Amino acid sequence: MDTKRLDLNLLVTLEALLVEQNVTRAAARLSLSQPAVSAQLNRLRELFDDPLLVAVHRGMYPTAKALEMFEPLRKALNEVRATVAGHQDFEPASADLTVAIACTDYLQAALLIPLARELRKSAPGVRVAVRALDLHRLEAQLEQGDLDLALLTPPAAPSKLQSCRLFDEHYVLIGRRDHPTLKEGLSVEEYAALDHVIVSLDGNGFFTPVDRTLAALGLRRNVALSAASFLFVPEMVAQSDFVALVPQRLVQERGDALKQVEFPLPTESFEVGMAWHDRTQQHPGHRWMRDFIITLVNAQAGSAADAVPLS
């Protein structure tokens, strides 16, 4: 190969083509026109003396040579990106950066809403693109740059990703502020006698581990409503006599409309953390964002001992 005819832009185009396996999508990914990417693909085929991508029924598929090159190519380009990014200063007040974050609906409400609010004060040019969390595709999305950060339970994060713990979460029982029977020190029998809202991912489930625990005690509660999302629950409870068991951070700013009491049965807490790919490990803007989230979490908890800054 005549390396004098090879430039970095061609390798970046090859990476995008191998990821997307479609000229149109690769062009959109690179913010180039489709003819420009097609022309670069022709140059790459000539340079490598290989078709690199061949047409199939739906799109294109990499040749054996292309598949063999993909991982070394991606690793080399990521090292180049990290080297360049590591020598750039990041000034939050003037920065122009978009960070794509995936998380559950609960964390969208509990963490991303206050994050967006605080970013407007400290870094108005930093934007957050919120995506739904898909654990099956998470590693690939972070690797390919479709995502930059994920908020999740750390054990659920793929082992190849970088991760850190943010906080431990626990459940609280909520009802409207002037609920006639919800009170501290509620007995299990009094709890079971209330009308309940639960969260089921498909909105069809009316039985949870809490119900199994109650059944073992010879009790049964009335689950009147099953919701597919936590986001719907606080407002529903605030406008009715229903009660619900929800993560505490979801309602920590709703003291004006909601009463929170300790749940009368033992429940497991769960850990919340964030995960990211080596691709953004050394990027100054992404490092700043991760530290900013940790600072926000600690401020919410009123403690500096929860999460540890990464920089």
N, C-alpha and C positions, 0 to 999 in steps of 0.2 A: 504493500500500500504506500502511496505517495502521501506522507503525512503533511507535506507542505500545502496540500489542497484541503486539508481537514481543519475546520474551525469549531470552536466550542458550541456555537449556535446549532450546528448540524447534530452534535451529540445530544443537545437538549431536545431537539426535534425528534431524534430517534427514541429517546426515553419516553416522550409524550405519545408517540405512535405505538410503542410497545405496551404502554399502560392502557391506552384507549382502544387500540386495535381498530381504529376508524379515523380516516383522514379528517372528516368534518369535526368530530369531537376533539381531535388533537389540535386542529386549527383554533377552535374556541378556547382550549386550554392555554394556548400560547399567545392568544390575541393576535393571530395572523389570519390572512385569507386562506381559503382552501387551495387555490392555485399555487400560492407561495409554499405551502406545506407539501403539496404534490411535487413541486419542482425540487424541494429539498430531499424528498424521498427518492427521487430519481438520481440525484447526486450521491446519496448514501448507497444506493444499490450499485452504482458504478464504482464507488470507492471500495466497498466491501466485496464486490464481485459476487453478489448474492441478492436474491429478490427481497430478503428481509421480512416482508409481509406478503402473503398471497391471498387472493380473494377466495372467500368461502360463501356458503349460502347466506349467512348473516354477518356481513362485515369482512374483516380480514383476520388472518391468523399468522403468528410469527413462524418463521422457518426455524430449523434446528440450530442454525448458526446464531440467529437473533435471540433465541431462548438461552443459548449458552452465554451470550454477551450481556444479557439483561442485568443480572445481579452485580457483576463487576462494574458495569457502566453506571448503574444507580449509585453504588457505593462511592465511586470516584467523583460523580457530580455532587453528591451530598457533602463530600469532603471539601470540594471547591466552594460550595455555598457557605459552609461553616467557616471556612478560612476568610472569605470576603466579609461575611456578617460579623465575624469576631473583631474586625478592625473598624467597624462603624460605631459611632456614638449614638446613643438613644436618648433623645430629649422628649420626655412625655408630653410636655406642654405644646410642642410643635410637631410631634410625630404624626405621620400618616400611616396607619397600620390597620389591617383587618385580621381579626383572630376568629377562626371558626371553632366553636365549642359545642360538643355533644353532651347531653345529659337527660335525665328523666324530667317529667313535668314537675315533680316535686322540687327538684333542684333549680329548675328554671324560675320558680316562684321564690324559693327560699334564698337563693344565692345570686342568680343572674339579674334579677330585678334590682337589688341593691348594688350589684356590680356596675350595671349600666348607669345608675344614678351617680355613683362615685366617680366613674370615668369621665362624666361630663365636667366634673370639677377639676380633675387632675390631668386628664389627657383627652381633650375634646375631639381630637383627630383619630383616636383609637376606636374602631368600630367592632362590634361583636356580632357574628353570624351564628344564630342559635340553630342547632340541628338536633333531631331525635337520636337517641342513643340506640345503636344496633350492635350488640356485642359480637354477633357473628361476622360483621364486616369491619369492626373497629380497627383492628391492626392494619388492614389494607388501606382503609381511609386515611389513617394517620401517616402511613408510609408514603402514600401517593400524593399527600398534600390536600386532600379533600377536607380533612380536619386538622386542627392544630393541637387541640386539647380535649380531654374527656373528663367529666366529673362522674364518679361512679364508686361502687364499693371496691376497694383495692384488690381483694382476692379475685374479683371478676376480670381484672385487667390481664390481657395476654402477657406471658412472662418476658417476652422480648421488649416490652415497652418500659420506659422510665416511669416511676410512679412515686407518690408520697402521700402520706396521711394528712387530712385536713382537720377532721373533728369526729367525735363520736356522737351519734344521734339516738334519741330515745322517743318513745311515743307518749303522748298525753291525751287525756280525754277532754273533749271540748263540747260546749253547748252555748246557746246564746247568753248574753250577759245577765239577763234577768230570768234565766231558766228556773221554773218553780221547784224542781226537785234535785237538780244537779248541785252537789256540794262536796267539800273536802271530807275525807273519811267515809266515803261511800262504801257500803257493804257490797259483797258480790251479788247478793240477792237484790239489792236496790238497783245495782247496775243492770242486771239482767231484765229488770222490769221496765227499763226505759225503751224508747223507740230509737232504732239505730240506723245510721248510714255506714256502709262499708265500701271499700274500693276493690273492684275486681277488674283485671286488665281488659276483659271483654265486655264488662258491664252486665254479665249474666250470672255471676256467682253470688250465692247468698250464704255460703258456708266457708268459714276461715278457721285457722288454728285456735282462735279464741273460742269459737263455738265447740270445738272438740274438748277444750279445757272445761267449758261450762257443762257439757254433757257428762263428763267424768264426775262432776259434782252434783249431777242430777238436775241441772238447770238448763233452760233454753231461753234465748233472747228473741225479740221481735226485730228482724232485719227488714225494715220497710223500704229501703232504697239501696240499690247497688250501682255505684258510679264507676265509670271506666277511667277516671282521672282524679287525682288528689285536688287539682285546681278548682274543681266544682264544689268540693265539700265544705270549706269554711263559709262560703256565702250561703249555701243551702242551710247549714246549721244555724247561722246567724239570723235567719228569717223563719225559724220553725222551732218546734220543741224536740227535734231530733238531736242525738248526740253522735259523736264519731271519734274514733281513735286515729290520730294523725301524728306524723313526725313533728316534734316541738318547734323546729325552726320555721316550719311552714306558717305558723300562726303567732310567732313571737312579736310581731308588730300589729296584732289585731286585738289588743287588750281592750280597746274601746267597745268592741262589739261581741267579743267572745270571752267566756269564762273557761279557764283551764284548771283541771284538777288531776291529781295523780290517779292512775288506773289501779283499781283494787286487786288486779291479778298480776303476777310476775310476767314481764315481757322482755324479750331480748332486745338489747340496743344493737345498733349496726354502725359500721365505720364508713365514713365518706372520705374519698381522696380524689386525686387527679392523676391522669396518666398522659404521657406524650411520647413522641418518637424521637430517636436520636437526631432526626432531621432538624429539629428545632432546639436541640439541647443547648447549643452555644449562641443561638441568635439573640442579640441583646434585647430586642423588643419582646420576644416571647419569654425570655428570662424575666424581664421586668413585669410582664403580665402575670406570670406564675407567682412572683413575690407579692404583687399587688393583691391577688386573690387571697394569699395567706394572711396578709395584713388585714384585709377586710374580715376574714373569718375570725381572727383574733379579736378585732374590735367588736364584732357581733357577740362574741362570748364574754367580752369584758376581761379577757385574760391574754397574756402574751405567752402562755405555756401550752397552748393547744397545738398549733402548727409552727414549724420552724422555717424561717426564710431560707431560700435555696441559694441565693447569691453569696 
